[in-house]
Amino acid sequence: MQTWPIQLSVEIHHCGSEACKPGHSYGPAVRHHYLIHYIISGKGIFNMDNKLYHLSAGQAFLIPPEKSVSYQSDEADPWIYSWIGFSGDGCRELLMNIGLSLESPVCESTRPKQAGFYMDLIQTSSRLKDGKEYAMMGNFLLFLSTLDYQKQEEQKETLNNYVFNATDYIARNYAYDISVDDIAHFVNISRSHLFRIFKEQLGVSIQQYLMNIRISTAADMLSTTDYSVQEICFSSGFKDCNYFSKVFTRQKGLSPTQYRSQYRIQHYGYNSQPS
């Protein structure tokens, strides 16, 4: 059974579509966030790490941040594709759940018509006046649900299974006083073994991952609720408010109070929760 992370710390930046001319190319160039391109029709070539992928309708390819890539439409049958750009602490885990990664940047849709439909809905949602962030995210997740899980399921039979179990445990228990030893005990491997495979698969230590989840939770609560900073501190799994404020400021560049004020001014035009 597929386990999805509870904390989806993902922000959508932009989306669009293009009917490319024959031989139209992009790159080599670097993006600073994630991009997924979904091919509606036609063919083309995607190049990452000097590895060529010959792609066609119904396939998707991932462009990771800070990775030099290039791609080109076919001369005889140029592709039409849609894309969506996104970033956030939850991206790596979200993509890993569907088998997309640096090592496996290409996948297929098991329901290509629905995949194209959801991509169209993402673009339609981006033009909404109210609630567009929720509509875009909902349709984005529906699009991801159409992608092929086969590679990811095969990987889960290996060491990745430990990582999934660990991240699931963290997602359910981050608000409590849990330790790395608690997590290792839950997944039934040694602390050092868990540390190594976690670093290999997610690129961060398990301690940092747990901290990122707690800070992301606090940031969401500061943005969307009227709970006090103290309440948010304890609800996010911190035991000391001074330490919480220090860590939050280091990660976000603003104190919790400043972060809440800036978010509300940017999104609502004034420093208070809308009615």
N, C-alpha and C positions, 0 to 999 in steps of 0.2 A: 504494500500500500504506500502511495506517495505521501511523504510528510512535507508540508509547506511551512516555511518560517512564519511565526506569528507576527514578528516585527518586520514589516516591509518598508525599510527606510530607503525609498527610491523616489527620485524627483524627475519628472519628464520635462525636457527642455524644449523640444521642437519635433515636428513631424512633417511629412510631405510625401510627394510622389513625383515621378518623372517618366515620361516616355522618351527614352534616349535615342539619339540619332545613331545610325550605323557607325560603329567604331568609336563612339564617344567614350572618353577615358577620364579618370580622376586619379590624381596622385602621381608618384608616391607622396603621401602627406600624413600628418599626425593629427588626431583629434584628442581633445582633452576630456572627453566623456565617452560612454558606451554608445554604439549605434547598432541597430539591427536593420538590415535591408531584407525585404521579402519580395521575391520575384513573382510578379503577376503573370507575365508572359515573356516569351523570347529567351535568349541565351546570352551568356557573357562569361568573363574570366575574373576571378578574384585572386589576388596575390598577397600573401602575408608570409614573412620569413622565407622569401624565395621559394615558396611552395604554391603551385598553381592549382586552383580549383575551377573546373569547368562546370558551370552551374546553369540551371534552366528553371522553367516555371515550377512553382511549388516548393522551391528551396529557399532557405534564408541563410544569410551569412552575418557573422558578428565582427564588428570593428571594436577592439578594446581600446581604452584610453592610452595615450602615449605610445601607440604602436604604429609604425610606418606601414601603410598598406596602399595598394592601388587596385583599380578594377576597370574593366573595359567591356562595352557592349559588343555583341557579335556583329560582324559586317553584314551578314545576310539576314539575320533574325535578331535585331537589337531588342534588348530587354526593356520592359516596363516594370518599375519596382516602386514600392512604398518603403519609407523608412521612419524610424523613431529614435530620437536621441534621449539618453537618460543618464543619471548618475546617482550616487548615494552609497551609504555604508552597506546597504543590503543587496547591492547589485550582484556581487560575486556569488553569494549564496543563492540568490534567485535564479541566476543563470545556471549554476551547478545543478539545481533541481531539474532542469530540462536538458542537461548534458552538454551545454555550450560552455566553452572555455578557450584559453589560448591554444591548447593542444587540439581541440575539436571545435573549430569556429563555424562549421557548416552543419545544418540539419535540414530535414524535410518536414513538410506538413502532412499529417495523416488526413486532414480535411482541408484541402487547398481552397475550395470555394468559401468556406467559413473563415479561413485565415485572411483572405483578401477582403471579405466583408468586414471583419473586425478592424483591419487596417484602415478601411474607408471610414468606419465609425470613429476611430481615433482622430482622424482629421476633421470630421464633422464636429466632434466634441470640442476640439480646440477653438472653435469659433463661438462656443456658447458664452453667454454673458455671465451666467451664474452656475456654479457647480462644475465648471469644466475640468478642474483637476481630478475630481472624483470620477467623472465620466470617462476621461482619458485613461486613468489608471485602471478602471474596471474593464474597459475594452482592451487595454494592453494585456491584462492578465488573461482575458478570454482568448486573445490571439496566441499567447504563449501556450495555452491549453491545447492548441491544435498541433503543436510541434511533436516530433518523434522522440519518445522516451527510451528507445531501445538501448542506445549507447549508455545512457545514464543508469539504466537498470542493470546492465552488465557490470558497470563500474561499482555499483553498490554491493556486488558480491565480493569485492576486494576490500582494501583498507578504507575506502570511502564510507563504508557502512558505519565505521566507528565515528567518523566526522559527522555524519548525518544524525546519529544517535546523540552525540555530544551537543550539537547545535539545537536539537529538539529539546534536550534536557535544559539547556540554558534558556531557550525561549519560554519554557514553562516555569522556570524557577529563578530567573534573574533578580526578581524582587526580594528574594530571600538571601540569607547569609550563607551562600554556597562557596565552596573552594574548588581549586583544580583537583584536589584529591577526591572530593565528592563526585565530580564529573567523571574522573577516571574510574572510580569504583562503580558508577552507574553503567558505563560502557564495558566494564570488566577487562580493562587492560591497565598496564602500569602508567604512572604519571609521565615518565620520560618518553614512553612509546606514543602516548596520546599527544604530547607536546610536539614530537617530531612530525607525525603525520598531519597534524593540524596546520603546522607551519607550511608543510609541503602543499597541502590542498587549498588552503585559504590565504596563504601569504602573510598571516599574522599569528602571533602567539595566542594561545587559548586565553591567557589573562587579558590581552589587549582586545580580543573578540568580545569577551564578557563585558569589559569596560565600554566598548563601542555600543553594545546593545543597551546598556544602562544609560549612557549619555543620549543616545537616539530616543529612548523612551522619555527621558526628561525633556528633551527638546520638543517632542510632540506634545507633551502635556503642557509645557509653557506656552506653546502656540495655540492650543485648542481648548484649554480649560482655565478656570479661575482659581484653581487650587494654589495655595501659598507655596513659596519656594521650599519651605520646610516639608510640607506634605509631599511635594514632588520628589524631594531628596530621598525621603524614606520609601516612597512608593517605587522608586527606581532601583532600590537595592543598596543605597548608601546608608551608612550608619552615622556619619559625621557631616554636618552641613558645611562647615568650613572647607573640609576636604572636597566635598562635592562641588562647591563653588570654584575651587582652585582647578580641579580637573576639567570642569565644564568650560571655564574661561580659557584654559590651555587648548582645548580641542576646537572650540567654536570662535575664539577670538573676542568673545563678549561674555560678561557676567550673566548669570541666569536672568536677572532683572532687566539688564540691557537687551538681552536676546528677545525676551517677551515684548518689550516696548518696540523694538525695531520691527519685529514680525508684524505686530498689529498696525503700526504706522504704514508699513509697506503694503499690507494686504487690505486694510480697512480704512486707512486714511486718518485714523486717530488712535490714541493709546487706550483703548478699552475693548472689551469683548462685545461684538455686535449682538443685538437682541434677535 
